[in-house]
Amino acid sequence: MFSGHTRISIDPTTFDIPEGGSQTFTIIVSDEVGAALVGGSTITVSATNATVSPTSFTIPENDADTSHGPVPGLTQFTVVLTNPTTPAPSASPGPATPPQTATLTVDVNSPIEVGADCPGGNGNATLTITGTIE
């Protein structure tokens, strides 16, 4: 089965997470026609100024039909981004912590070269979105 170049999308594309809060994101990783990447391709998810879970996925060997849309665990993945800052007690003195910029990054490793973990891969790709944590 032929699969084209790696494409990544994240929904939503930005965020504003309050102290102690979290937000769920849907990540779609596929080729340009929505087909699954080559089995063995890996997805690593990371964050700055926040925590993310889970942090990695591996695309299984497959010949699934993705023509009707994303398939969970194959082309569609869900992660949760959490603001690790806990709310201060309401009686605490002092100014509130100002909002900080945070990022959510998705790295796909699907090398094309022979001898790689996923030979005949789709090509590596990275997508980063930016938001704020309060």
C-alpha positions as CSV (number, residue, x, y, z in Angstrom):
1,M,0.0,0.0,0.0
2,F,1.4,3.4,-1.0
3,S,1.3,6.3,1.4
4,G,2.4,9.9,0.7
5,H,4.1,12.7,2.6
6,T,3.4,13.2,6.3
7,R,0.7,15.8,7.3
8,I,-0.1,16.9,10.9
9,S,-3.1,18.9,12.2
10,I,-4.1,19.8,15.8
11,D,-7.6,20.8,16.9
12,P,-8.0,23.3,18.5
13,T,-5.1,25.3,17.1
14,T,-4.6,27.5,20.2
15,F,-5.4,27.5,23.9
16,D,-5.8,29.5,27.1
17,I,-5.7,27.2,30.1
18,P,-6.5,28.5,33.6
19,E,-4.5,27.6,36.7
20,G,-4.8,23.8,37.4
21,G,-6.9,23.4,34.2
22,S,-6.5,21.2,31.2
23,Q,-7.6,21.0,27.6
24,T,-8.0,18.1,25.2
25,F,-6.5,18.2,21.7
26,T,-7.1,15.9,18.7
27,I,-4.1,15.3,16.6
28,I,-4.5,14.0,13.0
29,V,-1.4,12.4,11.5
30,S,-1.7,11.0,8.0
31,D,-0.5,11.5,4.4
32,E,-2.0,14.2,2.1
33,V,-5.0,12.0,1.3
34,G,-5.7,10.9,4.9
35,A,-4.1,7.5,4.7
36,A,-2.2,6.1,7.7
37,L,1.5,6.5,7.8
38,V,3.9,3.5,7.4
39,G,3.8,1.1,10.4
40,G,6.6,1.8,12.8
41,S,6.3,5.6,12.4
42,T,6.4,7.3,15.8
43,I,4.7,10.4,17.1
44,T,6.2,12.3,20.1
45,V,4.2,15.0,21.8
46,S,5.9,17.6,24.1
47,A,5.0,20.9,25.8
48,T,6.7,24.0,27.2
49,N,5.3,25.6,30.4
50,A,2.7,22.8,30.6
51,T,2.5,19.0,30.9
52,V,1.1,16.7,28.2
53,S,-0.2,13.2,28.3
54,P,0.4,10.8,26.6
55,T,3.7,11.7,25.1
56,S,4.2,9.1,22.4
57,F,2.4,6.8,19.9
58,T,3.6,4.3,17.4
59,I,1.7,3.7,14.2
60,P,0.9,0.0,13.8
61,E,1.3,-2.0,10.6
62,N,-2.1,-1.7,8.9
63,D,-4.1,-1.7,5.7
64,A,-7.1,0.0,7.2
65,D,-9.5,2.0,5.1
66,T,-9.3,5.7,6.1
67,S,-11.3,7.0,3.2
68,H,-14.3,7.7,5.6
69,G,-12.2,9.9,8.0
70,P,-9.6,9.6,10.7
71,V,-9.3,6.3,12.6
72,P,-8.5,6.5,16.4
73,G,-5.1,5.0,17.2
74,L,-4.1,5.0,13.5
75,T,-4.5,8.5,12.2
76,Q,-6.3,10.2,15.1
77,F,-4.8,10.7,18.6
78,T,-5.9,12.5,21.7
79,V,-3.7,14.3,24.2
80,V,-4.4,16.4,27.3
81,L,-2.4,19.5,28.0
82,T,-2.4,20.6,31.7
83,N,-1.4,23.8,33.3
84,P,0.7,22.6,36.3
85,T,0.2,25.8,38.2
86,T,-2.2,25.3,41.1
87,P,-4.6,28.1,42.1
88,A,-3.5,30.2,45.0
89,P,-5.8,30.3,48.0
90,S,-8.2,33.2,47.7
91,A,-6.9,34.9,50.8
92,S,-3.3,34.8,49.7
93,P,-1.7,38.3,49.4
94,G,0.2,39.5,46.3
95,P,-0.5,39.9,42.6
96,A,-1.7,37.0,40.5
97,T,0.8,35.2,38.3
98,P,0.8,36.8,34.8
99,P,-0.2,34.5,31.9
100,Q,2.7,32.7,30.3
101,T,3.2,31.5,26.7
102,A,3.1,27.7,26.3
103,T,3.5,25.4,23.4
104,L,2.3,22.0,22.3
105,T,4.6,20.3,19.7
106,V,4.0,17.1,17.7
107,D,7.0,15.5,16.1
108,V,6.5,12.6,13.6
109,N,9.4,10.3,12.8
110,S,8.8,8.4,9.6
111,P,12.2,8.4,7.9
112,I,12.2,7.6,4.2
113,E,15.7,6.0,4.1
114,V,16.3,2.3,3.8
115,G,17.3,0.6,7.1
116,A,15.2,2.9,9.3
117,D,12.7,1.5,11.8
118,C,9.9,2.1,9.2
119,P,11.6,1.7,5.8
120,G,9.8,3.5,3.0
121,G,8.5,6.0,5.6
122,N,6.5,9.1,4.8
123,G,9.0,11.7,5.9
124,N,9.5,13.5,9.2
125,A,7.3,16.4,10.2
126,T,6.8,18.8,13.1
127,L,3.9,21.1,14.1
128,T,3.9,23.5,17.1
129,I,0.9,25.5,18.4
130,T,1.1,28.3,20.9
131,G,-1.3,29.4,23.6
132,T,-1.3,30.7,27.2
133,I,-1.5,29.3,30.7
134,E,-2.9,31.6,33.4
